[in-house]
């Protein structure tokens, strides 16, 4: 069992990652010396540098600050995305430092807290961010570790009480099995990360193992999932414990009736765009309900929640032009994003710019990606973002483009955007790689 009591300094390998940067902020807030390495500069790493965190983008042990020489007081945290060839990782291993994965540290921090964990292949960032906002907005103090930058907090971390933790439980690399949740939401178990799990069945087994770790509370799962849970939620259901019915769009927002174990809340409005966010709001409502937050308070917080950056985020919204950016990188997420646009902006031309994320994911879901992208009126496809992977023969964006059936489609390089953008009513950028670096240039282009 990891003890953090003697730790004075923490070094992060991959400090710019969304989960790692939240931990770095946590340790900074607890007066620890923090430094780290990342391959590239990002908004997250730059903001950490402004908070007195020493960051290097050079894979060289000589860049390690001198105060990290005392191994007994130093903890090194790394992500699975750091390759074994990394020189800094090799140095810390060879020199006998204490090394832990991010998931182990998150588990150690939250072990003695009331841990409210949100898991699922989709939706977990929005649900956990909304849950943390509902609790804090209703005077239930909590600490929250989030997988995205929640607009209401302007951060991926909320520092609060050490009694309650809201945690995004990541299935990648089986990280969520390091947690000891008291309550858990499971939103989805679609096949993903098959480079880790091999098969969808093994992924589902891991979620079942996660659910069995819940102690003291219960599991709340989306209705229909093959998982053991006491409570369920779903859209348009009369059998789930929590459901949204009569869903319709009113003045650009989704409006619905919310059924819960004690009654019905009529004409609930969520401030978040997208039909998927009605479902996410249900999940957060259910968890907050069982934490004894008043129903009226939960509903008001759902309405005032501002969302998460890169989750169906509007950047331009005028009568003439709409530009939305979303983190969608799985076929199911693309399907939901496009469906939401069709609901909100019917009969308007939709152009999608998509950057595939990972060669393995593109290989495993090639047909599914092609089918869902074909729902757009126009598709601009970027090269595959490799992240931690090496290229796979025969797996590339040109092959994917050939399978897309909409007539208006093109392969494009990032450097050609935004100059190559056509006239369109609604534009979406989708992907989990570095496509977000195009947001500002596109906004400027659309405003000119």
C-alpha positions as CSV (number, residue, x, y, z in Angstrom):
1,X,0.0,0.0,0.0
2,X,1.4,3.4,-1.1
3,X,2.1,5.9,1.6
4,X,2.4,9.6,0.7
5,X,3.3,10.9,4.2
6,X,7.0,11.1,3.6
7,X,6.8,12.5,0.1
8,X,8.1,16.1,-0.3
9,X,8.7,16.1,-4.1
10,X,6.7,14.6,-7.0
11,X,8.0,14.3,-10.5
12,X,5.6,13.6,-13.3
13,X,6.5,11.8,-16.6
14,X,3.8,12.9,-18.9
15,X,2.8,15.9,-16.8
16,X,0.8,17.6,-19.6
17,X,-1.8,14.8,-19.7
18,X,-5.3,15.6,-18.5
19,X,-5.2,13.2,-15.6
20,X,-1.5,13.8,-14.7
21,X,-1.9,17.6,-14.6
22,X,-4.8,17.3,-12.2
23,X,-2.6,15.2,-9.8
24,X,0.2,17.7,-10.3
25,X,-2.2,20.5,-9.2
26,X,-3.3,18.5,-6.2
27,X,0.2,18.1,-5.0
28,X,1.0,21.7,-5.6
29,X,-2.0,22.7,-3.5
30,X,-0.7,20.4,-0.7
31,X,2.7,22.2,-0.7
32,X,4.7,19.6,-2.4
33,X,7.5,20.4,-4.8
34,X,6.4,19.4,-8.3
35,X,8.2,19.1,-11.6
36,X,7.8,17.1,-14.7
37,X,8.4,16.2,-18.3
38,X,6.2,16.1,-21.4
39,X,7.0,15.6,-25.1
40,X,5.1,18.7,-26.2
41,X,4.0,22.0,-24.7
42,X,0.2,22.4,-24.1
43,X,-2.2,24.8,-22.4
44,X,-2.2,22.4,-19.4
45,X,1.6,22.3,-19.0
46,X,2.0,26.0,-19.6
47,X,-0.6,26.8,-16.9
48,X,1.3,24.5,-14.5
49,X,4.5,26.3,-15.3
50,X,2.8,29.5,-14.3
51,X,1.9,27.8,-11.0
52,X,5.6,27.4,-10.1
53,X,6.0,23.9,-11.6
54,X,9.3,23.3,-13.3
55,X,8.6,21.6,-16.7
56,X,11.0,20.3,-19.3
57,X,10.2,19.1,-22.9
58,X,13.6,17.5,-23.2
59,X,14.1,13.8,-22.5
60,X,17.3,14.3,-20.6
61,X,18.1,13.4,-16.9
62,X,20.2,16.5,-16.7
63,X,17.0,18.6,-16.7
64,X,15.8,17.1,-13.4
65,X,15.9,19.8,-10.7
66,X,18.6,19.3,-7.9
67,X,16.0,19.1,-5.1
68,X,14.8,15.8,-6.6
69,X,18.2,14.1,-5.7
70,X,16.9,12.8,-2.3
71,X,15.2,9.6,-3.4
72,X,13.6,9.0,0.0
73,X,11.5,12.2,-0.4
74,X,10.7,11.8,-4.1
75,X,7.9,10.0,-5.8
76,X,7.9,9.6,-9.6
77,X,4.6,9.3,-11.3
78,X,4.3,8.1,-14.9
79,X,1.6,7.2,-17.4
80,X,1.4,4.1,-19.6
81,X,1.9,6.4,-22.6
82,X,5.5,6.9,-21.6
83,X,7.6,4.4,-23.7
84,X,10.2,2.2,-22.1
85,X,12.8,3.9,-24.3
86,X,12.3,7.2,-22.4
87,X,15.6,8.3,-20.9
88,X,14.1,9.9,-17.9
89,X,12.1,6.8,-17.0
90,X,15.2,4.6,-17.4
91,X,17.1,7.0,-15.1
92,X,14.6,6.9,-12.3
93,X,14.3,3.1,-12.6
94,X,18.1,2.6,-12.6
95,X,18.7,5.0,-9.7
96,X,16.2,3.3,-7.5
97,X,13.5,6.0,-7.2
98,X,9.9,5.1,-6.1
99,X,7.8,4.9,-9.3
100,X,4.0,4.6,-9.5
101,X,1.5,4.8,-12.2
102,X,-1.0,7.7,-12.1
103,X,-3.8,5.3,-11.2
104,X,-2.0,4.0,-8.2
105,X,-1.6,7.5,-6.8
106,X,-5.2,8.5,-7.5
107,X,-6.2,5.3,-5.6
108,X,-4.0,6.1,-2.7
109,X,-5.3,9.7,-2.4
110,X,-8.9,8.7,-2.5
111,X,-8.7,5.5,-0.5
112,X,-9.9,7.0,2.8
113,X,-12.4,9.4,1.2
114,X,-16.0,8.8,0.3
115,X,-15.2,8.0,-3.3
116,X,-17.8,8.7,-6.0
117,X,-16.4,7.1,-9.2
118,X,-17.7,7.6,-12.7
119,X,-16.7,5.0,-15.3
120,X,-17.7,4.3,-18.9
121,X,-16.2,4.3,-22.4
122,X,-18.2,7.5,-23.1
123,X,-19.7,10.2,-21.0
124,X,-17.6,9.9,-17.8
125,X,-15.9,13.3,-18.1
126,X,-19.1,15.2,-18.4
127,X,-20.9,13.1,-15.7
128,X,-18.1,13.5,-13.2
129,X,-17.7,17.2,-13.9
130,X,-21.5,17.8,-13.6
131,X,-21.6,15.7,-10.4
132,X,-18.8,17.7,-8.8
133,X,-20.6,20.9,-9.8
134,X,-23.9,19.7,-8.4
135,X,-22.3,18.8,-5.1
136,X,-20.3,22.0,-4.7
137,X,-23.2,24.2,-6.0
138,X,-25.4,22.7,-3.2
139,X,-22.8,23.2,-0.4
140,X,-21.5,19.6,-0.4
141,X,-17.8,20.2,-0.4
142,X,-15.7,17.8,-2.4
143,X,-12.4,17.2,-4.2
144,X,-12.8,16.3,-7.8
145,X,-10.3,14.7,-10.3
146,X,-11.7,15.2,-13.8
147,X,-10.7,14.1,-17.3
148,X,-11.5,17.5,-18.8
149,X,-11.5,21.2,-18.0
150,X,-14.9,21.9,-16.4
151,X,-15.9,25.4,-17.4
152,X,-17.5,26.2,-14.1
153,X,-14.2,25.4,-12.3
154,X,-11.9,26.5,-15.1
155,X,-9.9,23.4,-14.2
156,X,-9.6,19.6,-14.3
157,X,-9.3,19.6,-10.5
158,X,-11.5,21.0,-7.7
159,X,-9.7,21.2,-4.4
160,X,-12.1,20.9,-1.5
161,X,-13.0,18.6,1.4
162,X,-10.8,15.5,2.0
163,X,-14.0,13.7,3.0
164,X,-15.6,13.3,-0.5
165,X,-13.9,12.7,-3.8
166,X,-15.5,12.7,-7.3
167,X,-13.2,10.7,-9.5
168,X,-13.3,9.9,-13.2
169,X,-12.6,6.2,-13.3
170,X,-10.5,5.5,-16.5
171,X,-10.8,2.0,-18.1
172,X,-7.6,2.5,-20.1
173,X,-4.8,0.2,-18.9
174,X,-7.4,-1.1,-16.3
175,X,-6.6,2.0,-14.3
176,X,-10.0,2.1,-12.6
177,X,-9.2,-1.2,-10.8
178,X,-6.9,0.8,-8.5
179,X,-9.8,2.7,-7.0
180,X,-11.8,1.8,-4.0
181,X,-15.2,3.4,-4.8
182,X,-18.1,3.7,-2.4
183,X,-20.5,4.6,-5.2
184,X,-20.1,4.2,-8.9
185,X,-21.8,5.2,-12.2
186,X,-21.1,3.1,-15.3
187,X,-22.3,4.9,-18.4
188,X,-21.2,2.6,-21.2
189,X,-19.1,-0.4,-22.1
190,X,-18.7,-0.1,-25.9
191,X,-15.7,-1.9,-27.3
192,X,-12.6,0.3,-27.1
193,X,-8.9,0.1,-26.1
194,X,-8.7,-3.3,-27.8
195,X,-4.9,-2.8,-27.9
196,X,-5.1,-3.3,-24.2
197,X,-8.1,-5.7,-23.7
198,X,-7.9,-7.8,-26.9
199,X,-11.7,-8.4,-27.0
200,X,-14.9,-6.6,-26.1
201,X,-15.6,-9.4,-23.7
202,X,-12.4,-8.8,-21.7
203,X,-13.3,-5.1,-21.5
204,X,-16.7,-6.0,-20.1
205,X,-15.0,-8.4,-17.6
206,X,-12.9,-5.5,-16.4
207,X,-16.0,-3.3,-15.8
208,X,-17.6,-6.1,-13.9
209,X,-14.4,-6.3,-11.7
210,X,-14.6,-2.6,-11.2
211,X,-18.3,-2.8,-10.1
212,X,-17.4,-5.5,-7.6
213,X,-15.0,-3.1,-5.9
214,X,-17.8,-0.8,-4.8
215,X,-18.2,-1.0,-1.0
216,X,-20.7,0.7,1.2
217,X,-22.8,2.1,-1.6
218,X,-24.2,0.9,-4.9
219,X,-23.6,0.8,-8.6
220,X,-25.8,3.0,-10.9
221,X,-25.6,1.8,-14.5
222,X,-27.2,2.7,-17.8
223,X,-30.1,0.3,-18.4
224,X,-29.2,-2.5,-20.7
225,X,-25.5,-2.9,-19.8
226,X,-24.3,-6.4,-19.0
227,X,-23.2,-5.3,-15.5
228,X,-24.4,-6.0,-11.9
229,X,-26.1,-2.9,-10.6
230,X,-28.9,-2.1,-8.1
231,X,-30.0,1.1,-9.9
232,X,-30.4,2.0,-13.6
233,X,-31.0,5.1,-15.7
234,X,-32.0,5.5,-19.4
235,X,-33.6,7.7,-21.9
236,X,-37.3,7.0,-22.8
237,X,-37.6,4.1,-20.3
238,X,-40.4,3.3,-17.9
239,X,-38.5,0.5,-16.2
240,X,-35.3,2.3,-15.2
241,X,-35.0,3.9,-11.8
242,X,-34.1,7.2,-13.4
243,X,-35.4,8.1,-16.8
244,X,-35.9,11.1,-19.2
245,X,-39.1,11.0,-21.2
246,X,-40.9,13.5,-23.6
247,X,-37.5,14.8,-24.7
248,X,-37.7,17.7,-27.1
249,X,-35.7,20.8,-28.1
250,X,-36.9,24.2,-26.8
251,X,-35.1,27.4,-27.7
252,X,-31.9,25.4,-28.5
253,X,-31.9,23.4,-25.2
254,X,-33.2,19.9,-24.4
255,X,-36.3,19.8,-22.3
256,X,-37.6,16.6,-20.7
257,X,-39.6,15.0,-17.8
258,X,-37.3,13.3,-15.3
259,X,-38.6,10.2,-13.4
260,X,-36.9,9.2,-10.2
261,X,-37.8,6.8,-7.3
262,X,-39.9,9.4,-5.6
263,X,-41.8,11.1,-8.4
264,X,-41.5,13.1,-11.7
265,X,-39.9,16.4,-12.3
266,X,-41.6,18.1,-15.3
267,X,-40.0,20.1,-18.0
268,X,-36.4,19.8,-16.8
269,X,-33.9,21.8,-18.9
270,X,-30.3,21.0,-19.3
271,X,-27.9,23.8,-20.2
272,X,-25.8,21.4,-22.2
273,X,-26.3,20.8,-25.9
274,X,-26.6,17.3,-27.3
275,X,-29.0,14.4,-26.6
276,X,-26.2,12.5,-25.0
277,X,-26.0,15.2,-22.3
278,X,-29.6,14.4,-21.3
279,X,-28.4,10.9,-20.5
280,X,-25.3,12.3,-18.7
281,X,-27.5,14.6,-16.7
282,X,-29.6,11.6,-15.6
283,X,-26.5,9.8,-14.4
284,X,-25.2,12.8,-12.4
285,X,-28.7,13.4,-11.0
286,X,-28.9,9.7,-9.8
287,X,-25.6,9.9,-8.0
288,X,-26.4,13.3,-6.4
289,X,-29.8,12.0,-5.4
290,X,-28.3,9.2,-3.4
291,X,-25.9,11.6,-1.7
292,X,-29.0,13.3,-0.3
293,X,-28.8,16.5,-2.4
294,X,-32.2,18.1,-2.6
295,X,-33.9,17.4,-5.9
296,X,-34.7,21.1,-6.5
297,X,-31.0,21.9,-6.0
298,X,-29.8,19.2,-8.4
299,X,-32.2,20.4,-11.1
300,X,-31.0,24.0,-10.8
301,X,-27.4,22.9,-11.0
302,X,-28.1,20.8,-14.1
303,X,-29.6,23.9,-15.7
304,X,-26.7,26.2,-14.8
305,X,-23.8,23.8,-15.5
306,X,-21.6,25.3,-18.3
307,X,-20.1,22.1,-19.6
308,X,-16.6,20.8,-20.2
309,X,-14.1,22.1,-22.7
310,X,-14.0,20.1,-25.9
311,X,-17.3,18.3,-25.1
312,X,-19.8,19.6,-27.7
313,X,-18.3,23.1,-27.1
314,X,-19.6,26.0,-29.1
315,X,-17.0,28.4,-30.4
316,X,-19.1,30.3,-33.0
317,X,-22.9,30.5,-32.7
318,X,-24.6,33.0,-34.9
319,X,-27.7,32.8,-37.1
320,X,-25.4,32.3,-40.1
321,X,-22.6,30.1,-38.8
322,X,-22.1,27.5,-36.1
323,X,-18.8,26.0,-35.1
324,X,-18.7,23.1,-32.5
325,X,-15.6,21.3,-31.2
326,X,-15.9,17.9,-29.6
327,X,-13.5,15.2,-28.2
328,X,-15.4,12.4,-30.0
329,X,-12.9,9.8,-31.1
330,X,-15.0,6.6,-31.1
331,X,-17.7,5.7,-33.7
332,X,-20.5,5.8,-31.1
333,X,-19.4,9.3,-29.9
334,X,-19.4,10.5,-33.6
335,X,-22.8,9.1,-34.1
336,X,-24.2,10.9,-31.0
337,X,-22.5,14.2,-31.9
338,X,-23.9,14.2,-35.5
339,X,-27.4,13.2,-34.2
340,X,-27.3,16.1,-31.8
341,X,-26.4,18.6,-34.5
342,X,-29.3,17.2,-36.7
343,X,-31.7,17.8,-33.7
344,X,-30.5,21.3,-32.9
345,X,-29.9,22.5,-36.5
346,X,-32.2,20.6,-38.8
347,X,-31.9,21.0,-42.5
348,X,-28.6,22.8,-42.3
349,X,-25.4,21.7,-44.0
350,X,-23.0,19.9,-41.7
351,X,-19.3,19.7,-42.4
352,X,-17.2,17.5,-40.1
353,X,-13.4,17.7,-39.8
354,X,-12.2,14.4,-38.1
355,X,-8.8,13.5,-36.9
356,X,-8.6,9.7,-36.2
357,X,-6.9,8.9,-32.9
358,X,-4.6,5.8,-32.8
359,X,-3.8,3.4,-35.6
360,X,-5.2,0.5,-33.5
361,X,-8.6,2.2,-32.9
362,X,-8.8,3.1,-36.6
363,X,-8.0,-0.5,-37.6
364,X,-10.4,-2.0,-35.1
365,X,-13.4,0.3,-36.0
366,X,-12.6,1.2,-39.6
367,X,-16.1,0.2,-40.9
368,X,-17.9,1.8,-38.0
369,X,-16.0,5.1,-38.4
370,X,-16.9,5.2,-42.1
371,X,-20.6,4.5,-41.4
372,X,-20.9,7.2,-38.8
373,X,-18.9,9.9,-40.7
374,X,-21.1,9.2,-43.7
375,X,-24.0,10.8,-41.8
376,X,-22.4,14.2,-42.4
377,X,-23.0,16.3,-45.6
378,X,-19.3,16.8,-46.0
379,X,-16.2,15.2,-44.4
380,X,-12.7,16.6,-44.2
381,X,-10.4,13.8,-42.9
382,X,-7.0,14.5,-41.3
383,X,-4.1,12.1,-40.9
384,X,-4.2,9.6,-38.0
385,X,-2.9,11.0,-34.7
386,X,-0.5,8.3,-33.5
387,X,-0.1,9.3,-29.8
388,X,1.8,6.4,-28.3
389,X,1.7,4.1,-31.3
390,X,3.8,3.3,-34.4
391,X,2.1,3.1,-37.8
392,X,0.3,0.0,-38.9
393,X,0.7,-1.1,-42.5
394,X,-2.5,-0.6,-44.5
395,X,-4.1,1.6,-41.8
396,X,-4.4,5.2,-42.8
397,X,-6.8,8.0,-43.4
398,X,-6.8,7.4,-47.2
399,X,-8.2,3.9,-46.6
400,X,-10.9,5.3,-44.2
401,X,-11.8,8.0,-46.7
402,X,-12.4,5.4,-49.4
403,X,-15.0,3.7,-47.2
404,X,-17.0,6.9,-46.4
405,X,-20.1,7.0,-48.6
406,X,-21.0,10.7,-48.5
407,X,-20.2,12.3,-51.9
408,X,-18.4,15.4,-50.6
409,X,-15.2,14.1,-48.9
410,X,-11.6,15.0,-48.9
411,X,-8.2,14.2,-47.3
412,X,-6.5,17.2,-45.9
413,X,-3.4,18.0,-43.8
414,X,-3.6,20.1,-40.7
415,X,-1.5,22.8,-42.2
416,X,-4.1,23.4,-44.9
417,X,-6.8,24.2,-42.3
418,X,-8.4,26.7,-42.1
419,X,-7.6,28.0,-45.5
420,X,-9.1,25.0,-47.2
421,X,-12.5,25.3,-45.3
422,X,-15.5,25.4,-47.6
423,X,-18.7,27.4,-47.0
424,X,-21.0,25.6,-44.6
425,X,-23.7,26.2,-42.1
426,X,-22.5,24.1,-39.3
427,X,-18.9,23.0,-38.8
428,X,-17.6,20.4,-36.3
429,X,-14.1,19.4,-35.4
430,X,-13.9,15.9,-33.9
431,X,-11.0,14.0,-32.4
432,X,-8.9,13.3,-29.3
433,X,-5.4,14.2,-30.8
434,X,-4.1,17.6,-31.4
435,X,-7.0,18.8,-33.5
436,X,-7.8,21.3,-30.8
437,X,-4.8,23.4,-32.0
438,X,-7.0,24.3,-35.0
439,X,-9.8,25.8,-32.9
440,X,-8.4,29.4,-32.7
441,X,-7.4,29.6,-36.4
442,X,-10.8,28.3,-37.4
443,X,-12.6,30.8,-35.2
444,X,-10.5,33.6,-36.6
445,X,-11.2,32.4,-40.2
446,X,-15.0,32.2,-39.6
447,X,-15.0,35.6,-38.0
448,X,-13.2,37.3,-40.9
